[in-house]
Amino acid sequence: MKIKVLFFATFREVTGSRQVELELPVGIQVRDLRLRLGAQFPALAPHIATALVSINHEFAFDEDLLPDGAEVAIFPRVSGGSTASQPEHFAITDQALDLDQLLAQITLPSTGAACIFTGLVRGLTSRYEPRETVYLEYEAYQPMAEAKMKQVAEEIRLRWPAVQGIAIVQRVGHLFPMTPTVIIACTAAHRDTGVFEAARYGIDRLKEIVPVWKKEVGLQGEEWIEGEYIPGQDD
């Protein structure tokens, strides 16, 4: 059987490839694929055991079988449609983020509150010690990222049913300090409906399961930034 393997962020750089096509025997599991990729790409070997894997845009695990024709993605941990009553918008874009336009897409005649989180590129980072950032490079696995954004919206609706509209948009490419990088926006009829908590949940969950990565490029060098969360079967 044949599969396509995509590499992102750190793994794209260490392998020197964005994608490869492999011919494999039937019955191969994800754990077997890890071993094969580690052997084929020695620079990937130190990372392959902890790499996240998806099959056809869903997280996959070591015991999962690889189907013929699968699109498999290998990546580090991550740093739509709508109805009239529940408008939604999910996107990965390389264009500037337009807050007014996004709000217009998720606002109803009954909307009286909107809570918005906007992430920005910091010009100065003090994660380890003060570091000046020249720009951030954002990369995403777009089909899976947009599917996981929709999942985040579904989780928000289960927890806060009064939320009306949800927009989740991530910008990619080279972004300079003070540039908006992500917007999570939730609307509701009133401010005391959980709309604040819903927007906070949205950005926190995005950082856990939506496959988007960033590289910090500064005067001291460059580094892909990875999170600590490891997705489980329920993610």
C-alpha positions in Angstrom: 0.0 0.0 0.0 1.0 3.6 -0.4 0.8 6.5 2.1 1.8 10.2 2.0 3.7 11.5 5.0 3.8 15.3 5.7 6.4 17.0 8.0 5.9 20.2 9.8 7.9 22.8 11.8 11.1 21.3 13.4 10.6 18.0 11.6 10.3 19.6 8.2 13.7 21.2 8.8 15.5 18.2 10.2 14.3 16.0 7.4 14.7 18.6 4.7 11.4 17.5 3.2 7.8 18.7 3.3 6.4 15.3 2.3 7.4 11.9 1.2 5.5 9.0 -0.3 6.1 5.5 1.1 5.2 2.0 0.0 4.4 -0.2 3.1 3.0 -3.7 3.7 -0.6 -3.9 4.8 -1.0 -4.1 8.6 1.6 -1.5 9.5 0.9 0.4 12.8 1.9 3.9 13.7 4.7 2.6 15.9 6.1 0.7 12.9 6.0 3.9 10.9 7.9 5.7 13.6 10.8 3.2 13.4 10.9 3.3 9.6 11.0 7.1 9.5 13.7 7.2 12.2 15.8 4.9 10.1 15.1 6.8 6.8 15.8 10.2 8.4 18.6 9.9 11.0 18.2 13.5 12.1 14.6 12.8 12.9 15.4 9.7 15.0 15.9 11.6 18.4 12.5 13.2 18.0 10.3 10.5 16.5 9.3 8.8 19.7 7.6 11.9 21.0 6.3 13.3 17.7 2.6 13.7 17.3 1.0 11.8 14.4 -2.3 12.3 12.6 -4.0 10.1 10.0 -6.4 11.8 7.6 -6.6 14.9 9.9 -7.3 13.0 13.2 -4.8 12.4 15.9 -3.4 8.8 15.7 -1.7 6.6 18.3 0.9 3.8 18.2 -1.5 0.9 18.0 -3.5 2.5 15.1 -3.3 0.8 11.7 -2.3 2.8 8.6 -4.9 2.6 5.8 -4.0 2.5 2.2 -3.8 6.0 0.7 -3.6 7.7 4.1 -2.3 11.2 4.6 -0.1 11.0 7.6 1.3 14.1 9.3 4.3 14.1 11.7 4.7 17.2 13.9 5.8 18.4 17.3 3.4 19.4 20.1 1.4 22.4 19.3 2.3 25.7 20.7 -16.2 26.4 8.4 -19.6 26.5 8.1 -22.4 28.0 10.1 -26.1 28.1 10.7 -28.1 31.3 11.1 -28.6 30.7 14.8 -25.0 29.6 15.5 -22.7 31.5 13.1 -19.1 30.3 13.0 -15.9 31.1 11.1 -12.6 29.1 11.2 -9.6 29.9 9.1 -5.9 29.7 8.6 -4.8 32.7 6.7 -1.7 34.6 5.6 -3.7 37.9 5.4 -4.0 40.6 8.0 -6.7 39.9 10.6 -9.7 42.2 10.3 -11.6 42.2 13.6 -14.6 44.2 12.3 -15.1 41.7 9.5 -14.9 38.7 11.8 -17.4 40.2 14.3 -19.8 40.9 11.5 -19.8 37.2 10.6 -20.7 36.0 14.1 -23.1 38.8 15.2 -26.9 38.3 15.3 -29.6 40.9 15.8 -29.9 39.5 19.4 -26.2 39.8 20.1 -25.4 42.2 22.9 -21.9 41.1 23.9 -18.7 40.0 22.3 -15.6 38.8 24.0 -12.4 38.8 21.9 -8.9 37.4 22.6 -6.2 38.6 20.2 -2.6 37.3 20.4 0.2 39.6 19.3 3.9 39.1 18.4 6.0 40.2 21.4 9.1 42.2 20.5 10.7 41.1 23.8 10.4 37.6 25.2 11.6 36.6 28.7 10.9 32.9 28.7 14.4 32.0 29.7 16.1 35.4 29.7 15.2 38.6 27.9 15.4 38.0 24.1 14.6 40.4 21.3 12.3 38.9 18.6 12.9 40.1 15.0 9.9 38.1 13.7 7.9 34.9 14.3 7.4 32.3 11.6 4.0 30.6 12.0 3.2 27.3 10.2 0.0 25.2 10.3 -1.3 21.9 9.0 -4.3 23.7 7.5 -6.9 20.9 6.9 -6.4 19.4 10.4 -6.1 22.8 12.0 -9.4 24.0 10.7 -11.1 20.7 11.7 -9.7 21.0 15.2 -10.9 24.7 15.4 -14.4 23.4 14.7 -13.9 20.8 17.5 -12.9 23.6 19.9 -16.1 25.4 18.9 -18.2 22.3 19.6 -16.6 22.0 23.0 -17.4 25.6 23.8 -21.0 25.1 22.9 -21.3 22.1 25.2 -20.0 24.1 28.1 -21.6 27.5 27.3 -24.8 26.9 25.4 -25.7 30.6 25.4 -22.8 31.4 23.2 -24.1 32.5 19.8 -21.2 33.0 17.4 -17.6 31.7 17.4 -14.7 32.8 15.3 -11.2 31.2 15.4 -8.6 32.6 13.0 -4.9 32.0 13.0 -2.5 33.9 10.8 0.6 32.2 9.4 3.8 33.3 7.7 6.5 35.8 8.9 4.9 38.2 11.5 6.7 41.1 13.0 6.3 42.5 16.6 3.0 44.1 17.5 1.2 42.1 14.7 -2.0 40.2 15.6 -1.5 36.5 15.2 -4.7 34.9 16.3 -8.3 35.9 17.2 -10.8 33.9 19.3 -14.1 35.7 19.4 -17.4 34.6 21.0 -20.7 36.5 21.0 -23.8 36.2 23.1 -26.9 38.1 24.0 -25.5 39.3 27.3 -22.1 39.5 29.0 -23.1 37.2 31.9 -23.6 34.2 29.7 -20.2 32.7 30.0 -18.9 34.5 26.9 -15.7 35.6 28.7 -14.9 32.1 29.9 -15.7 30.7 26.5 -13.1 32.9 24.7 -10.5 32.0 27.3 -11.2 28.3 26.9 -11.0 28.8 23.1 -7.4 30.1 23.1 -6.3 27.6 25.8 -7.7 24.7 23.8 -6.3 26.0 20.5 -2.8 25.9 22.1 -3.4 22.2 23.0 -4.8 20.5 19.9 -4.7 22.8 16.9 -1.6 22.0 14.8 0.0 25.4 14.6 3.7 26.1 15.3 5.9 29.1 15.7 9.6 29.8 15.3 11.1 32.7 17.2 13.8 34.5 15.1 15.9 37.0 16.9 19.3 38.5 17.4 20.3 35.4 19.4 19.3 32.9 16.8 16.1 31.0 16.0 14.1 28.3 17.7 10.8 26.4 17.2 8.7 26.7 20.3 6.9 23.6 21.5 4.3 23.2 24.1 4.0 20.6 26.8 0.5 19.2 26.2 0.2 15.7 24.7 -3.2 15.0 23.0 -5.0 11.9 24.1 -7.6 9.6 22.6 -10.4 12.1 23.5 -8.7 15.0 21.7 
